[in-house]
Amino acid sequence: MFRVVLGVALAVAMVAAVTPALEDARVTRTERLTERELDRVEAAAVTLAREESPGARRTLALSLPGDSPTATPVSFVSLGGLPGNTTATDTATHDVLAYRIAGGNRNVRRVETDLRVARARRASGGERRRDGDDPSGDDSRALVLRGGEDYEVTLRLVSLDGRRTVTVSVRPSRRTAERVTVERGHARV
């Protein structure tokens, strides 16, 4: 009996000692994955603004980590500003990308091009047009993505007031849309 109690106590002590290291590893992995996705967005936006002609576009598939045994959930990723903050360090030639890991601090990075959230145009019947995003974009708000989802982010180079500006639009990836459709269908049963 004494051996069993000693074994259980030793196991509990080992788990208690290892748990903080496991949590740190989850946070570090999530930060690396999120930073890598933002590196891709930044590189595509800067390259588009420097090397392409207006009208050029890039579409990126982004995958943001969700809660799992190996990753901490991402609270948000924002493109072109900070959520709820219209006075971020946004200028006519620079913008920001930001993210927050659940329970962590907000991480902000500067991008050397102006990013604008594309506004969908309305066709004559009132329906939204997917490919006809308004090139003026909106510089007063950020595009906010949630963790645990896959997205298709489209960057498009436009000329606004003689400046090269990148508009950003997003839609759920096909994989996410299919999963949501299946989940909704399952929920109705």
Phi and psi in degrees as GROMACS dihedral restraints (atoms count N, CA, C in turn):
[ dihedral_restraints ]
;  ai    aj    ak    al  type     phi  dphi    fc
    3     4     5     6     1   -61.0    20    10
    4     5     6     7     1   -38.7    20    10
    6     7     8     9     1   -65.0    20    10
    7     8     9    10     1   -39.1    20    10
    9    10    11    12     1   -64.7    20    10
   10    11    12    13     1   -46.9    20    10
   12    13    14    15     1   -62.3    20    10
   13    14    15    16     1   -43.1    20    10
   15    16    17    18     1   -63.4    20    10
   16    17    18    19     1   -41.7    20    10
   18    19    20    21     1   -63.1    20    10
   19    20    21    22     1   -43.7    20    10
   21    22    23    24     1   -65.0    20    10
   22    23    24    25     1   -44.3    20    10
   24    25    26    27     1   -62.0    20    10
   25    26    27    28     1   -40.8    20    10
   27    28    29    30     1   -66.1    20    10
   28    29    30    31     1   -40.7    20    10
   30    31    32    33     1   -64.3    20    10
   31    32    33    34     1   -42.9    20    10
   33    34    35    36     1   -62.9    20    10
   34    35    36    37     1   -42.2    20    10
   36    37    38    39     1   -63.7    20    10
   37    38    39    40     1   -39.8    20    10
   39    40    41    42     1   -66.7    20    10
   40    41    42    43     1   -43.1    20    10
   42    43    44    45     1   -63.5    20    10
   43    44    45    46     1   -42.2    20    10
   45    46    47    48     1   -63.2    20    10
   46    47    48    49     1   -34.5    20    10
   48    49    50    51     1   -74.4    20    10
   49    50    51    52     1   -31.5    20    10
   51    52    53    54     1   -88.7    20    10
   52    53    54    55     1   -27.3    20    10
   54    55    56    57     1   -55.4    20    10
   55    56    57    58     1   -47.0    20    10
   57    58    59    60     1   -60.4    20    10
   58    59    60    61     1   -36.7    20    10
   60    61    62    63     1   -67.0    20    10
   61    62    63    64     1   -38.1    20    10
   63    64    65    66     1   -65.6    20    10
   64    65    66    67     1   -41.5    20    10
   66    67    68    69     1   -64.6    20    10
   67    68    69    70     1   -41.9    20    10
   69    70    71    72     1   -61.2    20    10
   70    71    72    73     1   -39.3    20    10
   72    73    74    75     1   -65.7    20    10
   73    74    75    76     1   -39.5    20    10
   75    76    77    78     1   -62.5    20    10
   76    77    78    79     1   -45.1    20    10
   78    79    80    81     1   -64.2    20    10
   79    80    81    82     1   -45.2    20    10
   81    82    83    84     1   -60.9    20    10
   82    83    84    85     1   -43.1    20    10
   84    85    86    87     1   -63.5    20    10
   85    86    87    88     1   -44.0    20    10
   87    88    89    90     1   -63.5    20    10
   88    89    90    91     1   -42.6    20    10
   90    91    92    93     1   -61.0    20    10
   91    92    93    94     1   -43.1    20    10
   93    94    95    96     1   -63.8    20    10
   94    95    96    97     1   -44.4    20    10
   96    97    98    99     1   -63.4    20    10
   97    98    99   100     1   -42.7    20    10
   99   100   101   102     1   -67.9    20    10
  100   101   102   103     1   -43.5    20    10
  102   103   104   105     1   -59.9    20    10
  103   104   105   106     1   -40.1    20    10
  105   106   107   108     1   -63.2    20    10
  106   107   108   109     1   -41.8    20    10
  108   109   110   111     1   -65.0    20    10
  109   110   111   112     1   -41.5    20    10
  111   112   113   114     1   -68.3    20    10
  112   113   114   115     1   -33.2    20    10
  114   115   116   117     1   -58.2    20    10
  115   116   117   118     1   -42.0    20    10
  117   118   119   120     1   -65.2    20    10
  118   119   120   121     1   -43.6    20    10
  120   121   122   123     1   -63.6    20    10
  121   122   123   124     1   -46.2    20    10
  123   124   125   126     1   -61.3    20    10
  124   125   126   127     1   -46.8    20    10
  126   127   128   129     1   -62.1    20    10
  127   128   129   130     1   -42.7    20    10
  129   130   131   132     1   -65.6    20    10
  130   131   132   133     1   -42.3    20    10
  132   133   134   135     1   -66.4    20    10
  133   134   135   136     1   -45.4    20    10
  135   136   137   138     1   -67.2    20    10
  136   137   138   139     1   -43.8    20    10
  138   139   140   141     1   -62.8    20    10
  139   140   141   142     1   -43.0    20    10
  141   142   143   144     1   -59.5    20    10
  142   143   144   145     1   -46.7    20    10
  144   145   146   147     1   -68.4    20    10
  145   146   147   148     1   -33.3    20    10
  147   148   149   150     1   -86.6    20    10
  148   149   150   151     1   -34.0    20    10
  150   151   152   153     1  -115.8    20    10
  151   152   153   154     1   -10.3    20    10
  153   154   155   156     1  -109.8    20    10
  154   155   156   157     1   172.2    20    10
  156   157   158   159     1   -97.2    20    10
  157   158   159   160     1   153.1    20    10
  159   160   161   162     1   -52.8    20    10
  160   161   162   163     1   140.5    20    10
  162   163   164   165     1   103.1    20    10
  163   164   165   166     1   -20.7    20    10
  165   166   167   168     1   -68.0    20    10
  166   167   168   169     1   150.4    20    10
  168   169   170   171     1  -143.8    20    10
  169   170   171   172     1   157.4    20    10
  171   172   173   174     1  -133.1    20    10
  172   173   174   175     1   138.3    20    10
  174   175   176   177     1  -118.3    20    10
  175   176   177   178     1   127.1    20    10
  177   178   179   180     1  -116.4    20    10
  178   179   180   181     1   140.5    20    10
  180   181   182   183     1   -93.4    20    10
  181   182   183   184     1   117.8    20    10
  183   184   185   186     1  -109.7    20    10
  184   185   186   187     1   138.0    20    10
  186   187   188   189     1  -124.7    20    10
  187   188   189   190     1   114.6    20    10
  189   190   191   192     1  -101.7    20    10
  190   191   192   193     1   130.3    20    10
  192   193   194   195     1   -61.0    20    10
  193   194   195   196     1   144.4    20    10
  195   196   197   198     1  -112.5    20    10
  196   197   198   199     1  -171.1    20    10
  198   199   200   201     1   -73.5    20    10
  199   200   201   202     1   125.3    20    10
  201   202   203   204     1  -153.9    20    10
  202   203   204   205     1   172.1    20    10
  204   205   206   207     1   -62.1    20    10
  205   206   207   208     1   -21.7    20    10
  207   208   209   210     1  -110.4    20    10
  208   209   210   211     1    -0.4    20    10
  210   211   212   213     1  -144.4    20    10
  211   212   213   214     1   144.4    20    10
  213   214   215   216     1   -88.3    20    10
  214   215   216   217     1   143.9    20    10
  216   217   218   219     1   -65.9    20    10
  217   218   219   220     1   147.2    20    10
  219   220   221   222     1   -87.8    20    10
  220   221   222   223     1   124.5    20    10
  222   223   224   225     1   -69.1    20    10
  223   224   225   226     1   -48.2    20    10
  225   226   227   228     1  -162.0    20    10
  226   227   228   229     1   158.3    20    10
  228   229   230   231     1  -128.4    20    10
  229   230   231   232     1   129.4    20    10
  231   232   233   234     1  -121.5    20    10
  232   233   234   235     1   139.8    20    10
  234   235   236   237     1  -115.0    20    10
  235   236   237   238     1   124.9    20    10
  237   238   239   240     1    86.2    20    10
  238   239   240   241     1    17.0    20    10
  240   241   242   243     1   155.1    20    10
  241   242   243   244     1  -172.0    20    10
  243   244   245   246     1  -110.8    20    10
  244   245   246   247     1   139.6    20    10
  246   247   248   249     1   -58.4    20    10
  247   248   249   250     1   129.4    20    10
  249   250   251   252     1    71.4    20    10
  250   251   252   253     1     9.3    20    10
  252   253   254   255     1  -129.7    20    10
  253   254   255   256     1   105.3    20    10
  255   256   257   258     1   -88.4    20    10
  256   257   258   259     1    -3.3    20    10
  258   259   260   261     1  -108.3    20    10
  259   260   261   262     1    28.0    20    10
  261   262   263   264     1   -64.5    20    10
  262   263   264   265     1   173.5    20    10
  264   265   266   267     1   -74.0    20    10
  265   266   267   268     1    55.9    20    10
  267   268   269   270     1   -98.4    20    10
  268   269   270   271     1   127.1    20    10
  270   271   272   273     1  -127.7    20    10
  271   272   273   274     1  -179.4    20    10
  273   274   275   276     1   -70.0    20    10
  274   275   276   277     1   -17.0    20    10
  276   277   278   279     1  -120.6    20    10
  277   278   279   280     1    -9.3    20    10
  279   280   281   282     1  -135.1    20    10
  280   281   282   283     1   155.7    20    10
  282   283   284   285     1  -146.3    20    10
  283   284   285   286     1  -173.4    20    10
  285   286   287   288     1  -130.6    20    10
  286   287   288   289     1   151.7    20    10
  288   289   290   291     1  -119.4    20    10
  289   290   291   292     1   142.3    20    10
  291   292   293   294     1  -145.3    20    10
  292   293   294   295     1   158.3    20    10
  294   295   296   297     1  -153.6    20    10
  295   296   297   298     1   161.9    20    10
  297   298   299   300     1  -140.6    20    10
  298   299   300   301     1   131.1    20    10
  300   301   302   303     1   -86.3    20    10
  301   302   303   304     1   141.9    20    10
  303   304   305   306     1   -49.1    20    10
  304   305   306   307     1   125.7    20    10
  306   307   308   309     1    78.8    20    10
  307   308   309   310     1     1.9    20    10
  309   310   311   312     1  -109.1    20    10
  310   311   312   313     1  -173.2    20    10
  312   313   314   315     1   -84.6    20    10
  313   314   315   316     1   158.8    20    10
  315   316   317   318     1   -77.5    20    10
  316   317   318   319     1   133.0    20    10
  318   319   320   321     1  -109.6    20    10
  319   320   321   322     1   125.0    20    10
  321   322   323   324     1  -122.5    20    10
  322   323   324   325     1   137.7    20    10
  324   325   326   327     1  -134.1    20    10
  325   326   327   328     1   146.7    20    10
  327   328   329   330     1   -86.1    20    10
  328   329   330   331     1   145.1    20    10
  330   331   332   333     1  -122.0    20    10
  331   332   333   334     1   136.8    20    10
  333   334   335   336     1   -86.9    20    10
  334   335   336   337     1    42.9    20    10
  336   337   338   339     1  -157.7    20    10
  337   338   339   340     1   157.7    20    10
  339   340   341   342     1   -83.3    20    10
  340   341   342   343     1   128.9    20    10
  342   343   344   345     1  -111.1    20    10
  343   344   345   346     1   137.0    20    10
  345   346   347   348     1  -129.5    20    10
  346   347   348   349     1   140.9    20    10
  348   349   350   351     1   -76.7    20    10
  349   350   351   352     1   122.7    20    10
  351   352   353   354     1   -72.0    20    10
  352   353   354   355     1   138.2    20    10
  354   355   356   357     1   -99.7    20    10
  355   356   357   358     1   135.7    20    10
  357   358   359   360     1   -74.0    20    10
  358   359   360   361     1   136.7    20    10
  360   361   362   363     1   -80.8    20    10
  361   362   363   364     1   152.4    20    10
  363   364   365   366     1  -101.6    20    10
  364   365   366   367     1   131.3    20    10
  366   367   368   369     1   -76.5    20    10
  367   368   369   370     1   175.9    20    10
  369   370   371   372     1   -60.2    20    10
  370   371   372   373     1   -30.1    20    10
  372   373   374   375     1   -84.6    20    10
  373   374   375   376     1    -0.3    20    10
  375   376   377   378     1    95.4    20    10
  376   377   378   379     1   -10.8    20    10
  378   379   380   381     1   -76.9    20    10
  379   380   381   382     1   152.3    20    10
  381   382   383   384     1   -77.7    20    10
  382   383   384   385     1   139.4    20    10
  384   385   386   387     1  -100.4    20    10
  385   386   387   388     1   127.7    20    10
  387   388   389   390     1   -72.9    20    10
  388   389   390   391     1   -48.0    20    10
  390   391   392   393     1   -83.4    20    10
  391   392   393   394     1   -13.2    20    10
  393   394   395   396     1   -98.7    20    10
  394   395   396   397     1    45.8    20    10
  396   397   398   399     1   -58.0    20    10
  397   398   399   400     1   140.3    20    10
  399   400   401   402     1   -64.2    20    10
  400   401   402   403     1   119.7    20    10
  402   403   404   405     1   -69.2    20    10
  403   404   405   406     1   -14.1    20    10
  405   406   407   408     1   -70.4    20    10
  406   407   408   409     1   -29.5    20    10
  408   409   410   411     1    63.1    20    10
  409   410   411   412     1  -179.3    20    10
  411   412   413   414     1  -131.6    20    10
  412   413   414   415     1   116.7    20    10
  414   415   416   417     1   -95.1    20    10
  415   416   417   418     1     2.3    20    10
  417   418   419   420     1   -95.0    20    10
  418   419   420   421     1    -0.2    20    10
  420   421   422   423     1  -143.9    20    10
  421   422   423   424     1   162.0    20    10
  423   424   425   426     1  -103.4    20    10
  424   425   426   427     1   156.5    20    10
  426   427   428   429     1   -93.1    20    10
  427   428   429   430     1   116.1    20    10
  429   430   431   432     1  -108.3    20    10
  430   431   432   433     1   126.7    20    10
  432   433   434   435     1  -112.6    20    10
  433   434   435   436     1   146.9    20    10
  435   436   437   438     1  -102.8    20    10
  436   437   438   439     1   151.6    20    10
  438   439   440   441     1   -71.2    20    10
  439   440   441   442     1   161.5    20    10
  441   442   443   444     1    81.0    20    10
  442   443   444   445     1    11.7    20    10
  444   445   446   447     1  -128.5    20    10
  445   446   447   448     1   161.9    20    10
  447   448   449   450     1  -112.4    20    10
  448   449   450   451     1   138.9    20    10
  450   451   452   453     1  -132.3    20    10
  451   452   453   454     1   155.5    20    10
  453   454   455   456     1  -109.6    20    10
  454   455   456   457     1   111.2    20    10
  456   457   458   459     1  -102.1    20    10
  457   458   459   460     1   125.5    20    10
  459   460   461   462     1  -109.5    20    10
  460   461   462   463     1   125.1    20    10
  462   463   464   465     1  -106.5    20    10
  463   464   465   466     1   131.0    20    10
  465   466   467   468     1  -132.6    20    10
  466   467   468   469     1   131.0    20    10
  468   469   470   471     1   -85.1    20    10
  469   470   471   472     1   127.7    20    10
  471   472   473   474     1  -131.2    20    10
  472   473   474   475     1   165.0    20    10
  474   475   476   477     1  -110.6    20    10
  475   476   477   478     1   116.9    20    10
  477   478   479   480     1  -118.9    20    10
  478   479   480   481     1   119.1    20    10
  480   481   482   483     1    52.8    20    10
  481   482   483   484     1    37.1    20    10
  483   484   485   486     1    79.8    20    10
  484   485   486   487     1     1.5    20    10
  486   487   488   489     1  -104.3    20    10
  487   488   489   490     1   144.2    20    10
  489   490   491   492     1   -79.7    20    10
  490   491   492   493     1   119.3    20    10
  492   493   494   495     1  -129.6    20    10
  493   494   495   496     1   142.9    20    10
  495   496   497   498     1  -105.9    20    10
  496   497   498   499     1   121.1    20    10
  498   499   500   501     1   -92.4    20    10
  499   500   501   502     1   147.9    20    10
  501   502   503   504     1  -123.0    20    10
  502   503   504   505     1   129.7    20    10
  504   505   506   507     1  -133.8    20    10
  505   506   507   508     1   159.7    20    10
  507   508   509   510     1  -144.3    20    10
  508   509   510   511     1   151.8    20    10
  510   511   512   513     1  -148.2    20    10
  511   512   513   514     1   154.9    20    10
  513   514   515   516     1   -61.9    20    10
  514   515   516   517     1   145.7    20    10
  516   517   518   519     1   -67.2    20    10
  517   518   519   520     1   164.1    20    10
  519   520   521   522     1   -59.9    20    10
  520   521   522   523     1   -38.8    20    10
  522   523   524   525     1   -63.2    20    10
  523   524   525   526     1   -43.6    20    10
  525   526   527   528     1   -66.3    20    10
  526   527   528   529     1   -44.0    20    10
  528   529   530   531     1   -61.6    20    10
  529   530   531   532     1   -41.1    20    10
  531   532   533   534     1   -64.6    20    10
  532   533   534   535     1   -41.1    20    10
  534   535   536   537     1   -65.2    20    10
  535   536   537   538     1   -41.8    20    10
  537   538   539   540     1   -64.2    20    10
  538   539   540   541     1   -42.1    20    10
  540   541   542   543     1   -60.7    20    10
  541   542   543   544     1   -44.8    20    10
  543   544   545   546     1   -63.4    20    10
  544   545   546   547     1   -44.6    20    10
  546   547   548   549     1   -63.1    20    10
  547   548   549   550     1   -42.2    20    10
  549   550   551   552     1   -64.4    20    10
  550   551   552   553     1   -42.8    20    10
  552   553   554   555     1   -62.3    20    10
  553   554   555   556     1   -39.8    20    10
  555   556   557   558     1   -67.9    20    10
  556   557   558   559     1   -36.8    20    10
  558   559   560   561     1   -66.6    20    10
  559   560   561   562     1   -27.5    20    10
  561   562   563   564     1   -76.9    20    10
  562   563   564   565     1   -21.2    20    10
